[in-house]
Amino acid sequence: MSKVLEGLLYSDSHEWVKVDGDIATIGVSDYAQKEMGDITYVDMPDPDDEVVKGEGFGALESVKASSDLYSPVSGVVTEKNEELDDAPQKVNEDSYANWIIKVKMSDKSELDSLMDAAAYKKHIGE
């Protein structure tokens, strides 16, 4: 079974969001990293780049596949997890501790369309 953390919000495309004021910390779920296999590269936007809800902002690459990352919220990137440039496998080790980007949200109402932990567990069939 995949680990699903309470208190986070989840998108259909398996990104998670932790909200702190108007900052959204975004990563990929445990389910997503397991499906990908050994992650070899994380493609991330740079600070000050804009992201749009539902649109691609980067990708995870593994030995098996490449998978686009879709932003669960709109806003401006404030930070990217530079540790993942040198150690992308950290996403496999703990996908919740190793976030990908932080975004200053432009519209917090977009959070209303995301799933809580219970709904996400149903979404992934667990």
Secondary structure, DSSP 4 states (H G I P E B T S, - for coil): -----TT-EE-TTSEEEEEETTEEEEEE-HHHHHHH-SEEEEE-PPTT-EE-TTSEEEEEEESS-EEEEE-SS-EEEEEE-THHHH-TTHHHH-TTTS--EEEEES-GGGGGGSB-HHHHHHHTT-
